[in-house]
Amino acid sequence: MLSKICSFKWWAGNINWVLKNAAGEARYCLRWIISLTPGMMGRFLRRRFWGIGSVGDNVNIDEGCWFSHPENLMLDDNVKINKWCMLNAGGGIEIGRYTLLGPGVIIWSQNHKYMSRDMPVNRHGYTYERVVIEEDVWVAARATIL
């Protein structure tokens, strides 16, 4: 495979794909680096450069967290997201003031549709529903909200 990618013929045939996807791949890599940056610098970078839809004052996002569809994520004031949380905001996630997410919390706002046993599940598409966590809530470590 490596020799194939290193060949001129491969690049000539795939240059449109490479150019079209290079920006997205670079953005993905940058998000991963920012997700692992520790301390106050990492918290600042995650609030400012992840493209989160709305971020209130005094929001802390610890290292190792990962957000899918961050543009659909709304974090109110004084939200604390502990290490290694995963949030998929495809359908939208709203987290209210003074809410704490423990380490390893998973919040998913989209799910696979299931319509028929005659069709593979990966062809059914997705359903999207907004997840709202109101203010002053503590979601304990490793909890899953679907």
ROSE-4610 file (N, C-alpha, C; in Angstrom, 1 decimal, always signed):
// ROSE-4610
residu = [M/M/M/L/L/L/S/S/S/K/K/K/I/I/I/C/C/C/S/S/S/F/F/F/K/K/K/W/W/W/W/W/W/A/A/A/G/G/G/N/N/N/I/I/I/N/N/N/W/W/W/V/V/V/L/L/L/K/K/K/N/N/N/A/A/A/A/A/A/G/G/G/E/E/E/A/A/A/R/R/R/Y/Y/Y/C/C/C/L/L/L/R/R/R/W/W/W/I/I/I/I/I/I/S/S/S/L/L/L/T/T/T/P/P/P/G/G/G/M/M/M/M/M/M/G/G/G/R/R/R/F/F/F/L/L/L/R/R/R/R/R/R/R/R/R/F/F/F/W/W/W/G/G/G/I/I/I/G/G/G/S/S/S/V/V/V/G/G/G/D/D/D/N/N/N/V/V/V/N/N/N/I/I/I/D/D/D/E/E/E/G/G/G/C/C/C/W/W/W/F/F/F/S/S/S/H/H/H/P/P/P/E/E/E/N/N/N/L/L/L/M/M/M/L/L/L/D/D/D/D/D/D/N/N/N/V/V/V/K/K/K/I/I/I/N/N/N/K/K/K/W/W/W/C/C/C/M/M/M/L/L/L/N/N/N/A/A/A/G/G/G/G/G/G/G/G/G/I/I/I/E/E/E/I/I/I/G/G/G/R/R/R/Y/Y/Y/T/T/T/L/L/L/L/L/L/G/G/G/P/P/P/G/G/G/V/V/V/I/I/I/I/I/I/W/W/W/S/S/S/Q/Q/Q/N/N/N/H/H/H/K/K/K/Y/Y/Y/M/M/M/S/S/S/R/R/R/D/D/D/M/M/M/P/P/P/V/V/V/N/N/N/R/R/R/H/H/H/G/G/G/Y/Y/Y/T/T/T/Y/Y/Y/E/E/E/R/R/R/V/V/V/V/V/V/I/I/I/E/E/E/E/E/E/D/D/D/V/V/V/W/W/W/V/V/V/A/A/A/A/A/A/R/R/R/A/A/A/T/T/T/I/I/I/L/L/L]
num = [1/1/1/2/2/2/3/3/3/4/4/4/5/5/5/6/6/6/7/7/7/8/8/8/9/9/9/10/10/10/11/11/11/12/12/12/13/13/13/14/14/14/15/15/15/16/16/16/17/17/17/18/18/18/19/19/19/20/20/20/21/21/21/22/22/22/23/23/23/24/24/24/25/25/25/26/26/26/27/27/27/28/28/28/29/29/29/30/30/30/31/31/31/32/32/32/33/33/33/34/34/34/35/35/35/36/36/36/37/37/37/38/38/38/39/39/39/40/40/40/41/41/41/42/42/42/43/43/43/44/44/44/45/45/45/46/46/46/47/47/47/48/48/48/49/49/49/50/50/50/51/51/51/52/52/52/53/53/53/54/54/54/55/55/55/56/56/56/57/57/57/58/58/58/59/59/59/60/60/60/61/61/61/62/62/62/63/63/63/64/64/64/65/65/65/66/66/66/67/67/67/68/68/68/69/69/69/70/70/70/71/71/71/72/72/72/73/73/73/74/74/74/75/75/75/76/76/76/77/77/77/78/78/78/79/79/79/80/80/80/81/81/81/82/82/82/83/83/83/84/84/84/85/85/85/86/86/86/87/87/87/88/88/88/89/89/89/90/90/90/91/91/91/92/92/92/93/93/93/94/94/94/95/95/95/96/96/96/97/97/97/98/98/98/99/99/99/100/100/100/101/101/101/102/102/102/103/103/103/104/104/104/105/105/105/106/106/106/107/107/107/108/108/108/109/109/109/110/110/110/111/111/111/112/112/112/113/113/113/114/114/114/115/115/115/116/116/116/117/117/117/118/118/118/119/119/119/120/120/120/121/121/121/122/122/122/123/123/123/124/124/124/125/125/125/126/126/126/127/127/127/128/128/128/129/129/129/130/130/130/131/131/131/132/132/132/133/133/133/134/134/134/135/135/135/136/136/136/137/137/137/138/138/138/139/139/139/140/140/140/141/141/141/142/142/142/143/143/143/144/144/144/145/145/145/146/146/146]
x = [+0.8/+0.0/+0.9/+2.0/+2.8/+3.4/+3.9/+4.5/+3.4/+2.2/+1.1/+0.8/+0.8/+0.6/+1.8/+3.0/+4.2/+4.3/+3.5/+3.7/+3.0/+3.6/+3.0/+1.6/+1.5/+0.2/-1.0/-0.7/-1.7/-2.1/-1.1/-1.4/-2.1/-1.7/-2.4/-3.8/-4.1/-5.5/-6.4/-5.7/-6.4/-6.2/-5.7/-5.4/-6.6/-7.7/-9.0/-9.4/-9.4/-9.8/-8.8/-7.5/-6.6/-6.8/-7.0/-7.2/-8.5/-9.5/-10.9/-10.9/-10.1/-10.1/-9.0/-8.0/-6.9/-7.2/-8.1/-8.5/-9.2/-10.1/-10.9/-9.9/-9.0/-8.0/-7.1/-6.7/-5.9/-6.7/-7.9/-8.8/-9.0/-9.2/-9.3/-8.1/-6.9/-5.6/-5.4/-5.8/-5.6/-6.5/-7.8/-8.7/-8.1/-7.5/-7.0/-5.8/-4.9/-3.8/-4.4/-5.3/-5.9/-6.6/-7.2/-7.9/-7.0/-5.7/-4.7/-3.8/-4.0/-3.2/-3.6/-2.7/-3.1/-3.2/-3.7/-3.7/-4.6/-4.3/-5.0/-5.0/-3.8/-3.7/-4.6/-4.7/-5.6/-7.0/-7.4/-8.8/-9.1/-8.2/-8.4/-8.6/-7.7/-7.7/-9.0/-9.5/-10.7/-11.9/-12.0/-13.1/-13.1/-12.0/-11.9/-11.8/-11.2/-10.9/-11.5/-12.5/-13.1/-14.4/-14.8/-16.0/-17.3/-17.2/-18.4/-19.5/-20.7/-21.8/-21.9/-21.9/-22.1/-21.4/-20.5/-19.7/-19.9/-20.4/-20.6/-19.3/-19.4/-18.3/-17.9/-16.6/-16.0/-16.3/-16.2/-16.4/-15.0/-14.9/-13.7/-13.9/-13.1/-13.1/-11.8/-11.7/-10.4/-9.9/-8.7/-8.0/-8.6/-8.5/-9.0/-10.4/-11.1/-12.6/-12.6/-13.7/-13.9/-15.4/-15.6/-16.9/-17.1/-18.2/-18.6/-19.7/-19.7/-20.6/-20.6/-19.4/-19.4/-20.2/-20.5/-21.3/-22.7/-23.2/-24.5/-24.5/-23.4/-23.2/-23.3/-24.1/-24.3/-24.0/-23.0/-22.5/-22.8/-23.6/-23.9/-22.8/-22.9/-21.9/-21.6/-20.3/-19.8/-20.0/-19.9/-20.0/-18.6/-18.5/-17.2/-17.3/-16.5/-16.5/-15.1/-15.2/-14.0/-13.4/-12.3/-11.4/-12.2/-11.8/-12.2/-13.7/-14.4/-15.9/-16.0/-17.1/-17.4/-18.8/-18.9/-20.2/-20.5/-21.5/-21.9/-23.2/-23.0/-24.1/-24.7/-24.8/-25.4/-26.9/-27.6/-29.0/-29.1/-27.9/-27.9/-27.8/-26.9/-26.8/-26.8/-27.6/-27.6/-27.2/-26.2/-25.9/-26.0/-26.8/-27.2/-26.1/-26.3/-25.3/-25.0/-23.8/-23.3/-23.5/-23.3/-23.4/-22.0/-21.9/-20.7/-20.8/-19.9/-19.8/-18.6/-18.8/-17.7/-16.8/-15.7/-14.8/-15.5/-15.2/-15.7/-17.2/-17.9/-19.3/-19.5/-20.5/-20.9/-22.3/-22.4/-23.7/-23.9/-24.9/-25.1/-26.5/-26.6/-27.9/-28.3/-27.7/-28.1/-28.0/-28.8/-28.8/-29.1/-28.8/-29.2/-30.7/-31.3/-32.7/-32.7/-33.8/-34.0/-35.4/-35.5/-36.8/-37.1/-36.1/-36.4/-35.2/-35.5/-34.4/-33.9/-34.6/-34.2/-33.1/-32.8/-31.8/-30.7/-29.5/-28.4/-28.6/-28.2/-28.5/-27.7/-26.6/-25.8/-26.5/-27.5/-28.2/-29.5/-29.8/-31.1/-31.1/-29.9/-29.8/-29.8/-30.0/-29.9/-31.2/-31.4/-32.4/-31.7/-32.2/-31.5/-32.5/-32.1/-32.9/-32.1/-32.5/-31.8/-31.7/-30.6/-30.4/-30.2/-31.1/-31.0/-30.7/-29.6/-29.3/-29.5/-30.4/-30.7/-29.6/-29.8/-28.8/-28.6/-27.4/-27.1/-27.3/-26.7/-26.8/-25.4/-25.3/-24.0/-24.3/-23.6/-23.6/-22.4/-22.6/-21.5/-20.6/-19.4/-18.4/-18.9/-18.6/-18.9/-20.4/-21.2/-22.6/-22.8/-23.8/-24.1/-25.6/-25.7/-27.0/-27.2/-28.3/-28.7/-30.0]
y = [-1.2/+0.0/+1.3/+1.3/+2.4/+2.8/+1.7/+2.0/+2.6/+2.1/+2.6/+4.1/+4.5/+5.9/+6.8/+6.3/+7.0/+7.2/+6.5/+6.6/+7.8/+8.3/+9.5/+9.2/+8.0/+7.6/+7.6/+7.2/+7.3/+8.7/+9.6/+11.0/+11.7/+11.4/+12.0/+11.6/+10.4/+9.9/+10.3/+10.7/+11.0/+12.4/+13.3/+14.7/+15.4/+15.3/+15.9/+15.5/+14.2/+13.7/+14.3/+14.3/+14.8/+16.3/+17.1/+18.5/+18.8/+18.0/+18.3/+17.9/+16.9/+16.4/+16.8/+17.5/+18.0/+18.9/+19.9/+20.8/+20.1/+19.2/+18.4/+17.6/+16.9/+16.1/+16.9/+18.1/+19.0/+19.5/+19.8/+20.2/+19.1/+17.9/+16.7/+16.5/+16.6/+16.4/+17.5/+18.8/+19.9/+19.7/+19.3/+19.0/+17.9/+16.9/+15.8/+16.4/+17.2/+17.7/+18.6/+19.5/+20.4/+19.5/+18.4/+17.6/+17.0/+16.9/+16.3/+17.3/+18.6/+19.6/+19.8/+19.6/+19.7/+21.1/+21.2/+22.5/+23.6/+24.8/+26.0/+26.3/+26.1/+26.3/+25.4/+24.2/+23.2/+23.6/+24.0/+24.5/+25.7/+26.6/+27.8/+27.4/+26.6/+26.2/+25.5/+24.6/+23.8/+24.7/+25.7/+26.6/+27.5/+27.9/+28.9/+28.3/+27.1/+26.7/+25.4/+24.8/+23.6/+23.9/+25.1/+25.4/+25.0/+25.1/+24.8/+25.9/+25.5/+26.4/+27.6/+27.3/+28.4/+28.0/+28.9/+28.6/+29.7/+29.4/+30.5/+30.8/+31.6/+32.0/+30.9/+30.9/+29.9/+28.5/+28.1/+26.7/+26.0/+24.8/+24.0/+22.7/+22.4/+21.2/+20.5/+19.5/+18.8/+18.0/+17.6/+16.9/+15.5/+15.1/+13.8/+13.8/+14.9/+14.9/+15.0/+14.5/+14.5/+14.8/+15.8/+16.2/+16.0/+15.3/+15.2/+16.3/+16.9/+18.0/+19.1/+19.7/+20.7/+21.9/+22.2/+23.3/+23.2/+22.0/+21.8/+21.7/+22.0/+21.9/+23.3/+23.4/+24.7/+24.4/+25.1/+25.0/+26.3/+26.3/+27.5/+27.8/+28.9/+29.3/+28.2/+28.2/+27.4/+25.9/+25.4/+24.0/+23.4/+22.2/+21.6/+20.2/+19.9/+18.6/+18.0/+16.8/+16.2/+15.4/+14.7/+14.0/+12.9/+12.7/+11.6/+11.5/+12.6/+12.6/+12.6/+12.0/+11.9/+12.4/+13.5/+14.0/+14.1/+13.4/+13.5/+14.3/+15.5/+16.5/+16.6/+15.5/+15.5/+16.0/+15.7/+16.2/+17.4/+17.8/+19.0/+18.5/+19.2/+19.0/+20.4/+20.5/+21.8/+21.4/+22.0/+21.7/+23.0/+23.0/+24.2/+24.6/+25.7/+26.3/+25.4/+25.5/+24.8/+23.3/+22.8/+21.3/+20.7/+19.5/+18.8/+17.5/+17.2/+15.9/+15.2/+14.0/+13.2/+12.7/+12.0/+11.5/+10.3/+10.4/+9.3/+9.3/+10.4/+10.5/+10.5/+9.8/+9.7/+10.3/+11.3/+11.8/+11.7/+11.1/+10.8/+11.3/+12.2/+12.8/+12.3/+11.2/+10.6/+9.1/+8.4/+6.9/+6.3/+5.0/+4.3/+4.1/+4.3/+3.9/+2.3/+1.8/+0.3/+0.1/-0.3/-0.4/-1.8/-2.6/-3.9/-4.9/-6.1/-7.1/-7.5/-7.1/-7.5/-6.6/-5.5/-4.5/-4.4/-4.3/-4.2/-2.9/-2.9/-1.8/-0.5/-0.7/+0.5/+1.2/+0.7/+1.3/+2.0/+2.0/+2.5/+4.0/+4.6/+6.0/+6.3/+7.6/+8.0/+8.7/+8.7/+9.6/+10.6/+11.9/+12.9/+13.5/+13.6/+14.2/+15.0/+16.2/+17.1/+16.5/+16.6/+16.2/+17.5/+17.7/+18.9/+18.4/+18.9/+18.7/+20.0/+20.1/+21.4/+21.8/+23.0/+23.5/+22.8/+22.9/+22.3/+20.8/+20.1/+18.7/+18.1/+17.0/+16.2/+14.9/+14.7/+13.4/+12.7/+11.6/+10.8/+10.1/+9.7/+9.1/+8.0/+7.9/+6.8/+6.6/+7.6/+7.5/+7.7/+7.1/+7.2/+7.8/+8.9/+9.5/+9.4/+8.8/+8.6/+9.3]
z = [+0.0/+0.0/+0.0/+0.8/+0.9/-0.5/-1.2/-2.6/-3.5/-3.3/-4.2/-3.9/-2.6/-2.3/-2.7/-2.7/-3.1/-4.6/-5.3/-6.8/-7.4/-8.5/-9.2/-9.7/-10.2/-10.8/-9.8/-8.6/-7.5/-7.2/-7.1/-6.8/-7.9/-9.2/-10.3/-10.4/-10.1/-10.1/-8.9/-7.9/-6.6/-6.2/-7.0/-6.5/-6.1/-6.8/-6.5/-5.1/-4.8/-3.5/-2.4/-2.7/-1.7/-1.4/-2.4/-2.2/-1.5/-1.9/-1.3/+0.2/+0.6/+2.0/+2.8/+2.3/+3.1/+4.2/+3.9/+5.0/+6.1/+5.8/+6.8/+7.6/+7.0/+7.7/+8.6/+8.1/+8.9/+10.2/+10.0/+11.1/+12.1/+11.6/+12.5/+13.3/+12.7/+13.4/+14.5/+14.1/+15.0/+16.2/+16.0/+17.1/+18.1/+17.5/+18.3/+19.2/+18.6/+19.3/+20.5/+20.1/+21.1/+22.2/+21.9/+22.9/+23.9/+23.5/+24.5/+25.1/+24.8/+25.4/+26.9/+27.8/+29.2/+29.8/+31.0/+31.8/+31.2/+31.7/+31.4/+29.9/+29.3/+27.9/+27.1/+27.4/+26.7/+26.9/+28.1/+28.4/+27.5/+27.4/+26.6/+25.1/+24.6/+23.2/+22.9/+23.8/+23.5/+23.5/+24.4/+24.4/+23.1/+22.6/+21.5/+20.1/+20.0/+18.6/+18.2/+19.0/+18.6/+17.7/+17.6/+16.8/+17.6/+18.9/+19.7/+19.4/+19.2/+18.9/+19.9/+21.2/+22.1/+23.4/+23.9/+25.1/+26.1/+27.3/+28.3/+29.0/+30.1/+30.9/+31.8/+32.1/+33.1/+32.8/+31.5/+31.1/+31.1/+31.7/+31.7/+31.0/+30.0/+29.2/+29.4/+30.2/+30.4/+29.2/+29.3/+28.2/+27.9/+26.7/+26.3/+25.8/+26.0/+25.5/+24.0/+23.5/+22.0/+21.7/+20.8/+20.4/+18.9/+18.6/+17.2/+17.0/+15.8/+15.5/+16.6/+16.9/+18.0/+17.7/+16.5/+16.1/+16.7/+17.1/+17.6/+19.2/+19.8/+21.2/+21.9/+22.9/+23.6/+25.1/+25.6/+27.0/+27.7/+28.7/+29.5/+30.4/+31.3/+32.2/+33.2/+33.6/+34.7/+34.5/+33.3/+33.0/+33.1/+33.7/+33.9/+33.2/+32.2/+31.6/+31.9/+32.6/+33.1/+31.9/+32.2/+31.3/+30.5/+29.3/+28.4/+28.2/+28.2/+27.9/+26.3/+25.8/+24.4/+24.2/+23.4/+23.1/+21.6/+21.2/+19.8/+19.7/+19.2/+19.1/+17.8/+17.1/+15.7/+15.8/+16.9/+17.0/+17.9/+18.5/+19.4/+20.8/+21.6/+23.0/+23.7/+24.7/+25.5/+27.0/+27.5/+28.9/+29.7/+30.8/+31.6/+32.5/+33.1/+34.1/+35.3/+35.7/+36.9/+36.8/+35.6/+35.4/+35.4/+36.0/+36.0/+35.3/+34.4/+33.7/+34.3/+34.9/+35.5/+34.4/+34.7/+33.7/+32.9/+31.6/+30.8/+30.4/+30.7/+30.4/+28.8/+28.4/+26.9/+26.8/+25.9/+25.5/+24.0/+23.6/+22.1/+21.8/+20.8/+20.4/+19.0/+18.5/+17.3/+17.4/+16.7/+16.8/+15.5/+15.3/+14.1/+14.1/+12.9/+12.8/+12.6/+13.0/+12.8/+12.2/+10.9/+10.3/+9.9/+9.5/+9.0/+9.2/+9.5/+9.6/+8.2/+7.2/+5.8/+5.3/+5.9/+5.5/+6.5/+6.1/+7.1/+7.9/+9.2/+10.0/+9.6/+8.9/+8.5/+7.3/+6.8/+5.6/+6.0/+7.3/+7.8/+8.0/+8.1/+8.4/+9.9/+10.3/+11.6/+12.1/+13.4/+14.0/+14.8/+14.9/+15.6/+16.6/+17.9/+18.9/+19.8/+20.2/+21.0/+22.5/+23.1/+24.5/+25.3/+26.3/+27.1/+28.6/+29.1/+30.5/+31.2/+32.1/+32.7/+33.7/+34.4/+35.2/+36.5/+37.1/+38.4/+38.4/+37.4/+37.3/+37.5/+38.1/+38.2/+37.5/+36.4/+35.7/+36.1/+36.8/+37.4/+36.4/+36.8/+36.0/+35.2/+33.9/+33.0/+32.7/+33.0/+32.7/+31.2/+30.6/+29.2/+29.1/+28.3/+28.0/+26.6/+26.2/+24.8/+24.5]
